[in-house]
Amino acid sequence: MTVNVIKSLQWRYAVKQFSTDVINDGQVQALLTATRLSASSFGLQPYRLLIVKSTEIRQQLLAYSMGQDKVLNSSHLIVFATQTNLGDEIVHAYIDQVSKVRGIPSEELQDLTDQIKGSLAAKTPQQKNAWAKNQTYLALGNFLTCAAIMGIDACPMEGFNAEGYDNVLGLADKALTTAVICPIGTRHEDDPFARMPKIRFDAEKMVLTF
Ligand SMILES: Cc1cc2nc3c(=O)[nH]c(=O)nc-3n(C[C@H](O)[C@H](O)[C@H](O)COP(=O)(O)O)c2cc1C
C-alpha cells in the first residue's frame, strides 16, 4: 500500500498540456467526495468546490488565467472558493449538521457552539481569511493526492486573477472568493513535463529528527 501511494505521487505532476479526453462524471464525483472528506479546523469546511464544465464560462475565465489555456483545454476545471462570511451563521450551519448527523439536540451542543464562535470572533478579518484559506489548501492537497491515486491528472494553479474569477462566477453573491484552481483531465502525450524527473529536496534536508 505504502509503495502504491508513493508510486502514485511519483506518477503525478503539474500537467502543462492536457489531452482532449473527458473524465466521466462518476470519477469526478468520487474525487470530490474524497475532497469533501478532508480534515478542517473545527470541521467547519469554510470553502466550496466548484466544478466548471461550461466551455463558455471557461473561455471567459481564460482571460484571467495569465495565458494558461489549460483552464479551457482540460476535462474539468475545479475552483476552490473560500467562504467570506465567517461568523455565527456558518457556525450554526455546522452545528445543525452535527445535530442532524449524530442525533444530538442542539441545546447539548451549546458549549461547542460558543467555543467555535469565540475562536472565530477573536480573529481579525485578515486572520479569518488566512485561516479559511489554510483549510482550503488542505483540501487542495487531499484532492491532488486522491487524484493521483485515482489516475486523474491535475495542475494546481495560483496563476490567475481572483477578482476576475469571482466576477465571472458571480461568487460575491454566494459569499465566496476564489482561493486556488485546478484543471483536471488526462496528460497530453506531447507534454514534455511528464517525462521530467521530479525536483524535491533530499530527505536529509527536508526531514529533521529531534
Ligand atoms: C498552490 C500551487 C499553485 C501552483 N500554480 C501553478 C500555476 O499557476 N501554473 C502551473 O503551471 N503550475 C502551478 N503549480 C505547480 C507547481 O509548479 C508544481 O506543483 C511544482 O513545481 C512541483 O512539481 P510537480 O507538481 O510537477 O511535482 C502550482 C502548485 C501549487 C501547489
The ligand as an SDF file (V2000), in Angstrom:
LIG
                    3D

 31 33  0  0  0  0  0  0  0  0999 V2000
   -0.6230   26.2590   -4.8640 C   0  0  0  0  0  0  0  0  0  0  0  0
    0.0500   25.9270   -6.1590 C   0  0  0  0  0  0  0  0  0  0  0  0
   -0.0090   26.8130   -7.2170 C   0  0  0  0  0  0  0  0  0  0  0  0
    0.5470   26.4830   -8.4690 C   0  0  0  0  0  0  0  0  0  0  0  0
    0.3620   27.3290   -9.5410 N   0  0  0  0  0  0  0  0  0  0  0  0
    0.7240   26.8800  -10.7750 C   0  0  0  0  0  0  0  0  0  0  0  0
    0.3480   27.5990  -11.9410 C   0  0  0  0  0  0  0  0  0  0  0  0
   -0.3190   28.6410  -11.8890 O   0  0  0  0  0  0  0  0  0  0  0  0
    0.7190   27.0960  -13.1470 N   0  0  0  0  0  0  0  0  0  0  0  0
    1.4250   25.9220  -13.2710 C   0  0  0  0  0  0  0  0  0  0  0  0
    1.7100   25.5120  -14.4040 O   0  0  0  0  0  0  0  0  0  0  0  0
    1.8010   25.2340  -12.1730 N   0  0  0  0  0  0  0  0  0  0  0  0
    1.4550   25.6620  -10.9420 C   0  0  0  0  0  0  0  0  0  0  0  0
    1.7890   24.9280   -9.8250 N   0  0  0  0  0  0  0  0  0  0  0  0
    2.5520   23.6880   -9.9940 C   0  0  0  0  0  0  0  0  0  0  0  0
    3.9340   23.7090   -9.3150 C   0  0  0  0  0  0  0  0  0  0  0  0
    4.8260   24.4840  -10.0730 O   0  0  0  0  0  0  0  0  0  0  0  0
    4.3980   22.2650   -9.1480 C   0  0  0  0  0  0  0  0  0  0  0  0
    3.4960   21.5790   -8.3290 O   0  0  0  0  0  0  0  0  0  0  0  0
    5.8030   22.1830   -8.5570 C   0  0  0  0  0  0  0  0  0  0  0  0
    6.7640   22.7110   -9.4270 O   0  0  0  0  0  0  0  0  0  0  0  0
    6.1790   20.7320   -8.2510 C   0  0  0  0  0  0  0  0  0  0  0  0
    6.1330   19.9430   -9.4130 O   0  0  0  0  0  0  0  0  0  0  0  0
    5.1500   18.7050   -9.6110 P   0  0  0  0  0  0  0  0  0  0  0  0
    3.8090   19.0980   -9.0360 O   0  0  0  0  0  0  0  0  0  0  0  0
    5.0810   18.5280  -11.1010 O   0  0  0  0  0  0  0  0  0  0  0  0
    5.7300   17.5330   -8.9070 O   0  0  0  0  0  0  0  0  0  0  0  0
    1.2580   25.2610   -8.6000 C   0  0  0  0  0  0  0  0  0  0  0  0
    1.3500   24.3870   -7.4970 C   0  0  0  0  0  0  0  0  0  0  0  0
    0.7310   24.7010   -6.3110 C   0  0  0  0  0  0  0  0  0  0  0  0
    0.7840   23.6930   -5.1780 C   0  0  0  0  0  0  0  0  0  0  0  0
  1  2  1  0
  2  3  1  0
  2 30  2  0
  3  4  2  0
  4  5  1  0
  4 28  1  0
  5  6  2  0
  6  7  1  0
  6 13  1  0
  7  8  2  0
  7  9  1  0
  9 10  1  0
 10 11  2  0
 10 12  1  0
 12 13  2  0
 13 14  1  0
 14 15  1  0
 14 28  1  0
 15 16  1  0
 16 17  1  0
 16 18  1  0
 18 19  1  0
 18 20  1  0
 20 21  1  0
 20 22  1  0
 22 23  1  0
 23 24  1  0
 24 25  2  0
 24 26  1  0
 24 27  1  0
 28 29  2  0
 29 30  1  0
 30 31  1  0
M  END
$$$$
